[in-house]
Amino acid sequence: MIRQPFSTAIDIGGTFTDTALAIPGQTQLFTAKNPTTPQDPVHGAIQGLKNVLSKTSIEAGDLDRFIHGTTLATNALIERRGACTAVITTEGFRDILEIAYERRYSQYDIMLQKPDLIVPRSLCFTVRERLDVHGQVRIPLDQRSVDHVIRQISDSNVEAVAVCLLHAYANPVHEQQLRDAIASARSDLYISLSSEVSPEAREFERLCTTVVNAYLQPHMEGYLNRFEQQFKTIGVQCPILMMTSSAGMTTLETARNFPVRLVESGPSGGAVMAARVAMQNNLEQVLSFDMGGTTAKLCLINHYSPKTARNFEVNRAARFIKGSGMPIRIPVVEMIEIGAGGGSIAGIDRLGRITIGPESAGAEPGPAGFNRGGTVATVTDADMVLGYIDPAFFSESCLSLNKQKAEQSVDETIAGKLDLSIDNAAFGISQIVDENMASAGRMHAVESGMNLSTRTMIAFGGNGPLHATRVARRCGINKIVVPNDPGVGSAVGFLDAPVSFELIKSHYTLLDKINVETLNRILDEMLVKAHSVVAKAAVNSQIQSSCSAYMRYHGQGHEIEIPLNDLTLSPDDLLTIKRQFETEYARQYSRIVPDMDIEILNWSVKVTTAAIPPSAVKKTGISNPVRSRHMHTIICDVSGEPVKASVYQRHALKPGDTLSGPALIVEPQTTTLVSQDYTACIDSAFNIIMAAKENIS
């Protein structure tokens, strides 16, 4: 008898660890949510797996597919817990990090704080060599300068080295020779080459990406090795796959070599889940709203695909200002992330205003109401005071909540200092954090040239459904979908993510002067490399490949992505590519530039397993108003006054059931607040659909 395959996913966040288990043939997922264990995150992950397996009849050894995502790489960057890293660049280019973009991100700020780019100038070294833009050797790699750099590194207590030589994206030979020389002299060092990590033009971004990879590699390799070994000790035998920032899965081997691709790995799973819910409900324009214990993440989803980018910034000195952080140039799901989670700490600034985050109480000690030693007020404490959280259902009762301590923290942190009642102080905390998240969403939409008011919100995460109506109201959004298992949304997304790997490489050419033979050779090499990564993890899966060109008019500074119809190009394809570019350029900028040469700077190849589309939601055709006998007093999020709210158990609601706010829909891992000005109904897939009362259709 052939045993059915089982899949599990574990997402380690800053506050909670989420686990999901899928059994083919069953629509129900088995899930668990337990506190993260900061001292050893693997311990909390193992506990999560044990919790979810206890709800089934299977054991760890029965698992066939294991996907893991984590915020540890991001946290290591933010908290500066990586390796002591050195940089090696071409002679004359020692100060790439210091010069950066040659501009201030806030021109008139006399107290401007420069972003921390990890490596001090004292650990930036150079070697004598030179390649031209085409990869031709102008000055061979000088062995004496190599020997000198090795001595400098040996005297500097360095653990990792980031190598970024000029134009190495066009020819990696000097970087490879340098790596071999360093490895021969110092086999204990971790060495990252820009030609492997990010083989693209633009030295500053390429160097920053390579630095981050080198900085994270010792820390993440140790963690991943420990994760794999400890799960083997409890019986897990299947390979472990890692979620990447581009919303695909890859092998542990690739994750160890390129840990920079794990930055934002956890949140990308939530975007995958939201995209599938959007497809299931035929929603082409969506805002994904993922509010966890530490941060809130918002992502625009168009035509069932999350918005993607090729670069993003981490650890910004000024939270909302581009250019104030460290740029990383890798494929990534584009989202805005702010320190506005359930554990975000409330305070008062010097002007007497309530502030929220970005600091978080985390899992230890956590919010004061967690009863684990926390004393300062957090968003979760405010929600407890407002009556939105029922301790009997919070986090599957794995935490013993104490409302009195939550009230005390709000009183001591905010109410007593501002001469407010505890309820009004909690209401103020709630108003500020909701406006922070809505403001971030509006800004993200404006930067992308999009409108939020025409979108549907998909809310998930431990706190997302609780704050969804409050944030949606401020964003002008009238419809909200809360999917099944929203409290572990990112872990659920991991289960649906494809195995994928994307390579981007710079190869500059004018469109009308493309050497098709050379280009096809480059694309074929990229395809083989990406395919080899995916094939290791995608056993018995259909594999798809795609290619894109990043194009611009001659002299412009930024490119737009143009998908190519074929992986092997012929001269006859060039006119089609030109038409595609002009069509997309006109869509974005409302015009084309006639008689201007078109350049292609970068080429990408993406290899991925085929996704299975979800079943569409069917209309129930019925409307069954339901009432609850259980009432609970809450502070209304519209009026700020105490009101009676109906309380419903989500598992007891059936397709076609409708209800009106104010109401709380409780489930083991989260609570959905149906505000006074919203109604809710249950669709045929058991999603909660909330709509503003004046916009009911």
C-alpha positions as CSV (number, residue, x, y, z in Angstrom):
1,M,0.0,0.0,0.0
2,I,1.4,3.4,-1.0
3,R,1.5,5.8,1.9
4,Q,0.0,9.3,1.2
5,P,2.6,12.1,1.3
6,F,2.4,14.6,4.2
7,S,3.6,18.2,4.2
8,T,4.5,20.4,7.1
9,A,5.6,24.0,7.3
10,I,7.1,25.9,10.2
11,D,7.4,29.7,10.4
12,I,9.6,31.1,13.2
13,G,8.6,34.7,14.0
14,G,9.9,37.2,16.5
15,T,7.0,36.4,18.9
16,F,5.3,33.2,17.8
17,T,6.3,30.1,15.9
18,D,3.5,28.8,13.6
19,T,3.2,25.3,12.3
20,A,0.8,23.8,9.6
21,L,0.4,20.2,8.5
22,A,-1.4,19.3,5.2
23,I,-2.8,15.8,4.5
24,P,-3.7,15.2,0.9
25,G,-7.3,14.5,0.4
26,Q,-8.3,16.5,3.4
27,T,-9.3,20.2,3.1
28,Q,-8.6,20.7,6.8
29,L,-5.1,21.8,7.9
30,F,-3.8,20.9,11.3
31,T,-2.1,23.9,12.8
32,A,-0.4,25.0,16.0
33,K,0.8,28.4,17.4
34,N,3.3,28.6,20.3
35,P,5.7,31.2,21.6
36,T,9.1,31.5,19.9
37,T,12.0,30.5,22.1
38,P,14.6,33.3,21.4
39,Q,17.5,31.5,23.2
40,D,17.1,28.5,20.9
41,P,14.5,29.0,18.1
42,V,14.8,25.3,17.1
43,H,13.3,24.3,20.5
44,G,10.1,26.3,19.8
45,A,9.9,24.9,16.3
46,I,10.2,21.3,17.6
47,Q,7.5,22.0,20.1
48,G,5.3,23.4,17.3
49,L,5.7,20.2,15.3
50,K,5.0,18.0,18.3
51,N,1.8,20.1,19.0
52,V,0.5,19.7,15.4
53,L,1.4,16.0,15.2
54,S,-0.5,15.4,18.5
55,K,-3.7,16.3,16.6
56,T,-3.2,13.6,14.0
57,S,-2.3,9.9,13.9
58,I,1.0,10.4,12.0
59,E,4.5,10.7,13.3
60,A,7.5,12.8,12.4
61,G,9.0,10.0,10.4
62,D,5.9,10.0,8.1
63,L,6.6,13.5,6.8
64,D,7.5,13.7,3.1
65,R,7.8,17.4,2.8
66,F,9.1,20.0,5.3
67,I,9.3,23.7,4.6
68,H,10.8,26.2,6.9
69,G,10.8,30.0,7.0
70,T,12.3,32.3,9.5
71,T,13.0,35.9,10.5
72,L,16.3,35.0,12.0
73,A,18.4,36.3,9.1
74,T,16.5,39.7,9.2
75,N,16.8,39.8,13.0
76,A,20.6,39.1,12.8
77,L,21.0,42.1,10.5
78,I,18.9,44.4,12.6
79,E,20.5,43.4,15.8
80,R,24.0,43.2,14.3
81,R,24.6,39.6,15.4
82,G,26.5,38.5,12.3
83,A,30.1,37.7,11.7
84,C,33.1,40.1,11.7
85,T,33.3,40.7,8.0
86,A,36.0,42.2,5.7
87,V,35.6,43.6,2.2
88,I,38.0,43.2,-0.7
89,T,37.6,45.4,-3.7
90,T,39.6,46.6,-6.7
91,E,42.6,48.9,-6.1
92,G,41.3,52.5,-6.1
93,F,37.7,51.5,-5.0
94,R,38.2,51.0,-1.3
95,D,35.5,53.5,-0.3
96,I,32.5,52.1,-2.2
97,L,30.6,51.7,1.0
98,E,31.6,55.1,2.3
99,I,30.7,56.9,-0.9
100,A,27.4,54.9,-1.4
101,Y,25.1,56.9,-3.7
102,E,27.1,60.2,-3.4
103,R,24.1,61.9,-1.9
104,R,22.2,62.4,1.4
105,Y,18.9,60.6,1.7
106,S,17.5,63.7,3.5
107,Q,19.2,66.7,2.0
108,Y,18.4,69.3,4.7
109,D,18.6,67.2,7.8
110,I,21.7,68.5,9.7
111,M,21.4,65.7,12.2
112,L,21.2,63.0,9.5
113,Q,22.2,59.5,10.6
114,K,24.0,57.5,8.0
115,P,22.9,53.9,7.5
116,D,25.1,51.3,9.1
117,L,26.7,49.3,6.3
118,I,28.2,46.7,8.6
119,V,31.9,46.8,7.5
120,P,34.1,49.7,8.9
121,R,36.6,51.3,6.6
122,S,39.4,49.7,8.5
123,L,38.3,46.3,7.2
124,C,38.0,47.4,3.6
125,F,41.0,46.1,1.6
126,T,42.0,46.2,-2.1
127,V,43.9,44.1,-4.6
128,R,45.6,45.2,-7.8
129,E,43.6,44.0,-10.8
130,R,41.2,45.4,-13.4
131,L,38.5,44.1,-15.8
132,D,36.7,46.3,-18.3
133,V,32.9,46.5,-18.7
134,H,33.0,43.6,-21.1
135,G,35.0,41.3,-18.7
136,Q,38.3,41.6,-20.6
137,V,41.4,41.5,-18.4
138,R,43.2,44.9,-18.4
139,I,45.4,44.3,-15.3
140,P,46.0,40.7,-14.2
141,L,45.4,39.9,-10.5
142,D,48.6,40.8,-8.7
143,Q,49.8,38.0,-6.5
144,R,51.8,40.4,-4.2
145,S,48.7,42.4,-3.4
146,V,46.8,39.2,-2.8
147,D,49.4,38.0,-0.3
148,H,49.3,41.4,1.4
149,V,45.5,41.3,1.8
150,I,45.7,37.8,3.3
151,R,48.1,39.1,5.9
152,Q,45.8,42.0,6.7
153,I,42.8,39.7,7.1
154,S,44.8,37.4,9.3
155,D,45.7,40.3,11.6
156,S,42.0,41.5,11.8
157,N,40.2,38.7,13.6
158,V,37.9,38.4,10.6
159,E,35.4,35.5,10.2
160,A,33.9,36.2,6.8
161,V,35.1,38.0,3.6
162,A,33.0,39.7,0.9
163,V,34.8,39.9,-2.4
164,C,33.5,42.5,-4.9
165,L,35.9,43.3,-7.8
166,L,35.1,45.8,-10.5
167,H,33.0,44.3,-13.4
168,A,33.2,40.8,-11.9
169,Y,29.6,40.3,-13.0
170,A,31.0,40.2,-16.6
171,N,33.9,37.8,-15.8
172,P,34.3,36.1,-12.4
173,V,37.9,34.9,-13.0
174,H,39.7,37.2,-10.7
175,E,37.2,36.8,-7.9
176,Q,37.5,33.0,-8.2
177,Q,41.3,33.2,-8.1
178,L,41.2,35.4,-5.1
179,R,38.9,33.0,-3.3
180,D,41.1,30.1,-4.0
181,A,44.2,32.0,-2.7
182,I,42.4,33.0,0.6
183,A,40.9,29.6,1.1
184,S,44.3,28.0,0.7
185,A,45.8,30.3,3.4
186,R,42.7,30.5,5.7
187,S,40.4,27.5,5.2
188,D,38.4,28.7,8.3
189,L,37.0,31.8,6.6
190,Y,33.6,32.1,4.9
191,I,34.1,33.7,1.5
192,S,31.3,35.3,-0.6
193,L,31.8,36.4,-4.2
194,S,29.7,39.1,-5.8
195,S,29.8,37.2,-9.1
196,E,27.9,34.4,-7.4
197,V,25.7,36.3,-4.9
198,S,24.6,39.1,-7.2
199,P,26.2,39.2,-10.6
200,E,24.8,42.6,-11.6
201,A,26.1,46.0,-12.5
202,R,26.1,48.8,-9.9
203,E,29.0,48.3,-7.5
204,F,27.4,49.7,-4.4
205,E,24.3,47.5,-4.4
206,R,26.4,44.5,-5.5
207,L,28.9,45.0,-2.7
208,C,26.2,45.5,-0.1
209,T,24.4,42.3,-1.1
210,T,27.7,40.4,-0.9
211,V,28.5,41.9,2.5
212,V,25.2,40.8,3.9
213,N,25.6,37.3,2.5
214,A,29.1,37.0,4.1
215,Y,27.9,38.6,7.3
216,L,25.0,36.1,7.7
217,Q,26.7,33.0,6.5
218,P,28.4,31.7,9.6
219,H,25.4,32.5,11.8
220,M,22.8,31.0,9.4
221,E,24.9,27.9,8.5
222,G,25.3,27.1,12.2
223,Y,21.5,27.6,12.7
224,L,20.5,25.5,9.7
225,N,22.8,22.7,10.6
226,R,21.5,22.6,14.1
227,F,17.9,22.8,12.8
228,E,18.4,19.9,10.5
229,Q,20.2,17.7,13.1
230,Q,17.7,18.4,15.9
231,F,14.7,17.5,13.8
232,K,16.5,14.3,12.7
233,T,16.7,13.4,16.4
234,I,12.9,13.4,16.7
235,G,12.4,11.3,13.6
236,V,12.2,13.7,10.6
237,Q,13.7,11.9,7.6
238,C,12.6,14.0,4.7
239,P,14.7,16.9,3.2
240,I,14.1,20.3,4.7
241,L,13.4,23.1,2.2
242,M,13.8,26.8,3.0
243,M,11.5,29.6,2.0
244,T,13.2,32.5,0.3
245,S,12.5,36.2,0.0
246,S,11.1,35.6,-3.6
247,A,8.3,33.4,-2.3
248,G,9.8,30.2,-3.5
249,M,11.5,27.2,-1.8
250,T,15.1,26.1,-2.1
251,T,17.4,23.5,-0.6
252,L,19.3,23.8,2.7
253,E,22.5,23.7,0.7
254,T,21.5,26.7,-1.4
255,A,20.3,28.5,1.8
256,R,23.7,27.9,3.5
257,N,25.6,29.3,0.5
258,F,23.2,32.2,-0.1
259,P,21.7,33.2,3.3
260,V,21.0,36.7,1.9
261,R,18.1,35.1,0.1
262,L,16.5,34.2,3.4
263,V,16.0,37.8,4.4
264,E,12.2,38.3,4.5
265,S,11.6,34.6,4.0
266,G,8.8,34.4,6.5
267,P,6.7,37.3,5.3
268,S,6.9,36.1,1.7
269,G,4.9,33.0,2.7
270,G,2.0,35.2,3.7
271,A,2.0,36.9,0.3
272,V,1.8,33.4,-1.3
273,M,-1.2,32.5,0.9
274,A,-2.9,35.8,0.2
275,A,-2.4,35.4,-3.6
276,R,-4.1,32.0,-3.5
277,V,-7.0,33.4,-1.5
278,A,-7.3,36.2,-4.1
279,M,-7.4,33.6,-6.9
280,Q,-9.9,31.5,-5.0
281,N,-12.2,34.5,-4.6
282,N,-11.5,36.0,-8.1
283,L,-10.1,39.2,-6.6
284,E,-7.7,40.8,-9.0
285,Q,-6.7,43.8,-6.9
286,V,-5.8,43.0,-3.3
287,L,-3.9,44.4,-0.3
288,S,-2.3,41.7,1.8
289,F,-2.3,42.7,5.5
290,D,-0.2,40.4,7.8
291,M,0.1,41.6,11.4
292,G,2.1,39.4,13.7
293,G,3.5,39.8,17.1
294,T,6.5,41.9,16.1
295,T,5.8,43.6,12.8
296,A,3.0,44.3,10.3
297,K,3.6,43.6,6.6
298,L,1.5,45.0,3.7
299,C,1.8,43.8,0.1
300,L,0.0,44.7,-3.1
301,I,-1.2,41.7,-5.1
302,N,-2.3,42.3,-8.7
303,H,-3.8,39.6,-10.9
304,Y,-3.2,37.0,-8.2
305,S,0.6,37.7,-8.1
306,P,2.4,39.5,-5.3
307,K,4.3,42.6,-6.4
308,T,7.9,41.8,-6.7
309,A,11.2,43.7,-6.9
310,R,14.9,43.1,-7.5
311,N,16.1,45.2,-4.6
312,F,15.0,46.4,-1.1
313,E,16.5,48.0,2.0
314,V,17.1,46.7,5.4
315,N,17.6,48.4,8.7
316,R,16.8,52.0,7.6
317,A,18.1,54.8,9.7
318,A,14.9,56.7,8.8
319,R,12.1,54.2,8.7
320,F,10.1,55.5,5.8
321,I,12.8,57.2,3.7
322,K,14.4,55.4,0.8
323,G,18.2,55.5,0.7
324,S,18.5,55.4,4.5
325,G,19.1,51.7,4.7
326,M,21.4,49.0,3.3
327,P,20.3,48.0,-0.2
328,I,20.1,44.3,-1.0
329,R,19.8,43.3,-4.7
330,I,18.0,39.9,-4.9
331,P,14.6,38.9,-6.1
332,V,12.1,39.7,-3.4
333,V,8.3,40.0,-2.8
334,E,7.9,43.7,-2.5
335,M,6.2,44.7,0.7
336,I,6.4,47.4,3.4
337,E,7.2,46.2,6.9
338,I,6.9,48.3,10.0
339,G,7.3,47.7,13.7
340,A,3.6,47.5,14.5
341,G,2.8,44.1,15.9
342,G,1.0,42.9,19.0
343,G,4.2,43.1,21.0
344,S,5.1,46.6,19.8
345,I,5.8,48.8,22.8
346,A,3.8,52.0,23.6
347,G,5.5,55.1,25.0
348,I,5.2,58.9,25.2
349,D,7.5,61.2,23.3
350,R,8.9,64.5,24.6
351,L,5.8,66.4,23.2
352,G,3.5,64.2,25.2
353,R,2.3,62.1,22.3
354,I,1.6,58.4,22.3
355,T,4.2,56.4,20.2
356,I,4.2,52.8,19.1
357,G,7.2,50.7,18.3
358,P,9.3,49.9,16.5
359,E,10.7,48.2,19.6
360,S,8.9,45.0,20.6
361,A,8.5,43.0,23.7
362,G,9.0,39.9,21.6
363,A,8.3,36.4,23.0
364,E,10.3,37.1,26.2
365,P,9.1,38.7,28.3
366,G,6.3,39.6,25.9
367,P,3.4,41.9,26.6
368,A,2.6,42.5,30.3
369,G,-0.6,40.6,29.8
370,F,1.3,37.5,28.8
371,N,2.1,37.2,32.5
372,R,5.8,36.3,31.8
373,G,7.5,39.3,33.4
374,G,6.7,42.1,30.9
375,T,5.8,45.5,32.5
376,V,5.5,48.0,29.6
377,A,2.3,48.5,27.7
378,T,2.1,46.9,24.2
379,V,-0.6,46.8,21.5
380,T,-1.7,43.4,22.8
381,D,-2.2,44.8,26.3
382,A,-4.3,47.6,24.8
383,D,-6.4,45.1,22.9
384,M,-6.9,43.1,26.1
385,V,-8.0,46.3,28.0
386,L,-10.4,47.1,25.2
387,G,-12.0,43.7,25.5
388,Y,-11.0,42.4,22.1
389,I,-9.0,39.4,23.3
390,D,-10.6,36.5,25.2
391,P,-7.9,34.8,27.3
392,A,-9.6,31.5,27.0
393,F,-8.9,31.4,23.2
394,F,-5.6,33.3,22.9
395,S,-2.8,31.2,21.3
396,E,-4.6,27.9,21.9
397,S,-4.4,28.6,25.7
398,C,-0.6,28.0,25.6
399,L,-0.3,31.3,27.5
400,S,-2.1,32.3,30.7
401,L,-3.2,35.8,30.0
402,N,-3.6,38.3,32.9
403,K,-5.9,41.3,32.1
404,Q,-5.1,43.0,35.3
405,K,-1.4,43.2,34.4
406,A,-2.3,44.5,31.0
407,E,-4.4,47.2,32.6
408,Q,-1.6,48.0,35.1
409,S,1.0,48.4,32.2
410,V,-1.3,50.7,30.3
411,D,-1.9,52.7,33.4
412,E,1.8,53.1,34.3
413,T,3.1,53.6,30.8
414,I,0.4,55.9,29.3
415,A,-2.7,56.7,31.4
416,G,-1.0,57.9,34.6
417,K,1.4,60.1,32.7
418,L,-1.2,61.7,30.5
419,D,-4.0,61.9,33.1
420,L,-6.2,59.6,31.1
421,S,-8.5,56.7,32.1
422,I,-7.1,53.3,31.4
423,D,-9.7,52.7,28.7
424,N,-9.0,56.0,26.9
425,A,-5.2,55.3,27.1
426,A,-5.7,51.8,25.5
427,F,-8.0,53.4,22.9
428,G,-5.3,55.9,22.1
429,I,-2.7,53.1,21.7
430,S,-5.1,51.3,19.4
431,Q,-5.8,54.4,17.3
432,I,-2.1,55.3,16.9
433,V,-1.0,51.8,15.8
434,D,-3.9,51.4,13.4
435,E,-3.1,54.8,11.8
436,N,0.6,53.8,11.6
437,M,-0.2,50.7,9.6
438,A,-2.8,52.4,7.4
439,S,-0.3,55.3,6.7
440,A,2.3,52.7,5.7
441,G,-0.2,51.0,3.4
442,R,-1.2,54.3,1.8
443,M,2.4,55.4,1.2
444,H,3.3,52.0,-0.3
445,A,0.3,52.3,-2.7
446,V,1.3,55.9,-3.7
447,E,4.9,54.9,-4.3
448,S,3.6,52.1,-6.6
449,G,1.1,54.4,-8.4
450,M,-1.9,52.4,-7.2
451,N,-5.1,53.1,-5.4
452,L,-6.1,51.2,-2.2
453,S,-9.8,52.1,-2.2
454,T,-10.6,49.8,-5.1
455,R,-8.9,46.8,-3.4
456,T,-10.0,44.0,-1.1
457,M,-7.9,43.4,2.0
458,I,-6.9,39.9,2.9
459,A,-6.1,39.9,6.6
460,F,-4.1,37.3,8.5
461,G,-1.4,36.8,11.1
462,G,-2.0,36.6,14.9
463,N,-3.3,40.2,15.1
464,G,-4.3,40.9,11.5
465,P,-8.0,39.9,11.7
466,L,-8.3,41.8,15.0
467,H,-7.1,45.1,13.5
468,A,-8.4,44.6,9.9
469,T,-11.5,46.7,10.0
470,R,-9.7,49.5,11.8
471,V,-6.9,49.6,9.2
472,A,-9.2,49.1,6.2
473,R,-11.5,52.0,7.3
474,R,-8.4,54.3,7.3
475,C,-7.3,53.0,3.9
476,G,-10.7,53.5,2.3
477,I,-11.1,49.7,1.8
478,N,-14.6,48.4,2.1
479,K,-14.2,44.6,1.8
480,I,-12.1,42.3,3.9
481,V,-11.4,38.6,3.6
482,V,-10.2,36.6,6.6
483,P,-9.2,33.2,5.3
484,N,-9.1,29.9,7.1
485,D,-6.2,29.4,9.6
486,P,-5.3,33.1,9.5
487,G,-3.3,33.0,12.7
488,V,-0.6,30.9,10.9
489,G,-1.0,32.4,7.5
490,S,2.6,32.5,6.5
491,A,3.1,28.8,7.4
492,V,0.0,28.0,5.3
493,G,1.5,29.9,2.4
494,F,4.7,27.8,2.7
495,L,2.7,24.7,1.8
496,D,1.5,26.3,-1.4
497,A,4.8,27.9,-2.5
498,P,6.6,26.5,-5.5
499,V,10.2,25.3,-5.5
500,S,12.0,28.0,-7.4
501,F,15.2,29.8,-8.1
502,E,15.9,33.0,-10.0
503,L,19.2,34.2,-11.4
504,I,19.8,37.7,-12.6
505,K,23.0,38.6,-14.5
506,S,24.2,41.8,-16.1
507,H,25.1,41.7,-19.9
508,Y,24.9,45.1,-21.4
509,T,23.9,45.5,-25.0
510,L,21.9,47.7,-27.3
511,L,18.7,46.0,-28.6
512,D,19.6,46.4,-32.2
513,K,23.2,45.2,-31.7
514,I,22.5,42.0,-29.7
515,N,24.8,39.1,-30.4
516,V,22.1,36.4,-30.3
517,E,24.6,33.6,-30.2
518,T,26.5,35.0,-27.2
519,L,23.3,35.9,-25.4
520,N,21.8,32.4,-25.8
521,R,24.9,30.9,-24.4
522,I,24.6,33.1,-21.3
523,L,20.9,32.4,-20.9
524,D,21.6,28.7,-21.3
525,E,24.3,28.7,-18.6
526,M,21.9,30.6,-16.2
527,L,19.1,28.1,-17.0
528,V,21.3,25.1,-16.3
529,K,22.4,26.5,-13.0
530,A,18.9,27.5,-11.8
531,H,17.5,24.2,-13.0
532,S,20.1,22.2,-11.0
533,V,19.1,24.1,-7.8
534,V,15.3,23.4,-8.4
535,A,15.8,19.8,-9.5
536,K,17.4,18.9,-6.2
537,A,14.2,19.8,-4.3
538,A,11.5,19.3,-6.9
539,V,11.3,15.5,-7.2
540,N,8.6,14.2,-9.5
541,S,7.4,17.8,-10.2
542,Q,6.7,19.6,-13.4
543,I,9.3,22.3,-13.9
544,Q,8.8,25.5,-15.8
545,S,11.3,28.1,-17.0
546,S,10.9,31.8,-17.9
547,C,13.2,34.6,-18.9
548,S,13.0,38.4,-18.7
549,A,15.1,41.4,-20.0
550,Y,15.5,44.6,-18.0
551,M,15.4,47.4,-20.5
552,R,15.6,51.2,-20.7
553,Y,16.1,54.0,-23.2
554,H,19.8,54.9,-23.7
555,G,21.0,57.2,-20.9
556,Q,18.3,56.4,-18.4
557,G,19.2,55.2,-14.9
558,H,16.5,52.5,-14.3
559,E,15.1,49.6,-16.2
560,I,11.7,48.0,-16.6
561,E,11.2,44.3,-16.8
562,I,10.0,42.8,-20.1
563,P,9.1,39.0,-20.1
564,L,10.5,37.2,-23.1
565,N,8.4,34.6,-25.0
566,D,11.3,32.2,-25.6
567,L,14.4,31.1,-23.7
568,T,16.3,30.8,-27.0
569,L,16.2,34.0,-29.0
570,S,16.5,34.5,-32.7
571,P,17.1,37.7,-34.7
572,D,13.4,37.6,-35.6
573,D,12.5,38.1,-31.9
574,L,14.1,41.5,-31.6
575,L,11.2,43.4,-33.2
576,T,8.7,41.7,-30.9
577,I,10.9,42.5,-27.8
578,K,11.0,46.2,-28.9
579,R,7.2,46.3,-29.2
580,Q,6.8,44.7,-25.8
581,F,9.1,47.3,-24.3
582,E,7.4,50.2,-25.9
583,T,4.0,48.9,-24.8
584,E,5.0,48.5,-21.2
585,Y,6.9,51.8,-21.2
586,A,3.8,53.6,-22.5
587,R,1.7,51.9,-19.8
588,Q,4.0,53.1,-17.1
589,Y,4.9,56.6,-18.4
590,S,2.0,57.4,-20.8
591,R,4.4,57.8,-23.8
592,I,7.4,56.3,-25.6
593,V,10.6,58.1,-26.7
594,P,10.8,57.8,-30.5
595,D,14.1,57.4,-32.3
596,M,16.0,56.6,-29.1
597,D,18.3,53.6,-28.7
598,I,17.0,50.9,-26.3
599,E,19.5,49.2,-23.9
600,I,19.3,45.9,-22.1
601,L,21.3,45.8,-18.9
602,N,20.2,42.7,-17.0
603,W,18.8,39.3,-17.9
604,S,16.9,37.0,-15.5
605,V,16.1,33.3,-15.7
606,K,13.5,31.8,-13.3
607,V,13.0,28.1,-12.9
608,T,10.0,27.0,-10.8
609,T,7.6,24.1,-10.2
610,A,4.1,24.4,-11.6
611,A,1.5,25.6,-9.1
612,I,-1.9,23.9,-8.7
613,P,-4.6,26.5,-8.8
614,P,-7.1,26.5,-5.9
615,S,-10.8,25.7,-6.4
616,A,-12.9,28.8,-6.9
617,V,-15.3,29.8,-4.2
618,K,-18.9,29.1,-5.1
619,K,-21.8,31.4,-4.1
620,T,-23.9,29.8,-1.4
621,G,-27.1,31.3,-2.7
622,I,-28.4,31.6,0.9
623,S,-28.3,34.1,3.7
624,N,-28.8,32.9,7.2
625,P,-28.7,35.7,9.9
626,V,-27.3,34.2,13.1
627,R,-27.4,35.5,16.6
628,S,-25.2,34.7,19.6
629,R,-26.3,34.3,23.2
630,H,-22.8,35.1,24.4
631,M,-22.2,38.9,24.7
632,H,-19.0,40.6,25.7
633,T,-18.4,44.3,26.6
634,I,-15.8,46.0,24.4
635,I,-14.7,49.6,23.8
636,C,-16.2,50.4,20.3
637,D,-13.4,51.2,17.9
638,V,-15.7,53.8,16.2
639,S,-17.1,55.7,19.1
640,G,-14.7,54.8,21.9
641,E,-17.6,54.0,24.2
642,P,-18.4,50.7,25.9
643,V,-20.8,48.5,23.8
644,K,-22.1,44.9,23.9
645,A,-20.5,42.7,21.2
646,S,-21.8,39.3,20.1
647,V,-19.3,36.5,20.4
648,Y,-19.2,33.7,17.9
649,Q,-17.1,30.5,17.7
650,R,-15.7,30.4,14.2
651,H,-15.9,26.6,13.9
652,A,-19.7,26.8,14.5
653,L,-20.3,29.2,11.6
654,K,-21.5,27.7,8.3
655,P,-21.5,28.9,4.7
656,G,-24.3,31.4,4.3
657,D,-24.3,32.6,7.9
658,T,-24.4,36.4,8.2
659,L,-23.9,38.6,11.3
660,S,-23.6,42.3,12.1
661,G,-21.0,44.2,14.1
662,P,-20.0,44.8,16.8
663,A,-19.0,41.2,17.1
664,L,-16.0,39.0,17.9
665,I,-15.4,35.8,15.9
666,V,-13.0,33.7,18.0
667,E,-10.8,30.8,17.1
668,P,-7.8,29.1,18.7
669,Q,-5.1,31.3,17.1
670,T,-6.7,34.7,16.5
671,T,-9.9,36.8,16.9
672,T,-11.7,38.7,14.1
673,L,-13.2,42.0,15.2
674,V,-16.3,42.8,13.2
675,S,-16.6,46.5,13.8
676,Q,-19.9,48.3,14.5
677,D,-19.9,49.6,10.9
678,Y,-19.2,46.2,9.3
679,T,-21.2,43.1,8.5
680,A,-19.7,39.6,8.0
681,C,-20.8,36.5,6.2
682,I,-19.3,33.0,5.6
683,D,-18.6,31.9,2.1
684,S,-18.6,28.4,0.7
685,A,-14.9,28.0,1.5
686,F,-15.5,29.1,5.1
687,N,-13.7,32.4,4.6
688,I,-15.0,35.4,6.7
689,I,-16.1,38.2,4.3
690,M,-16.5,41.5,6.0
691,A,-18.0,44.6,4.3
692,A,-18.6,48.1,5.3
693,K,-22.4,48.5,6.0
694,E,-22.9,51.3,3.5
695,N,-21.2,49.2,0.8
696,I,-23.0,45.9,1.2
697,S,-23.7,44.2,-2.2
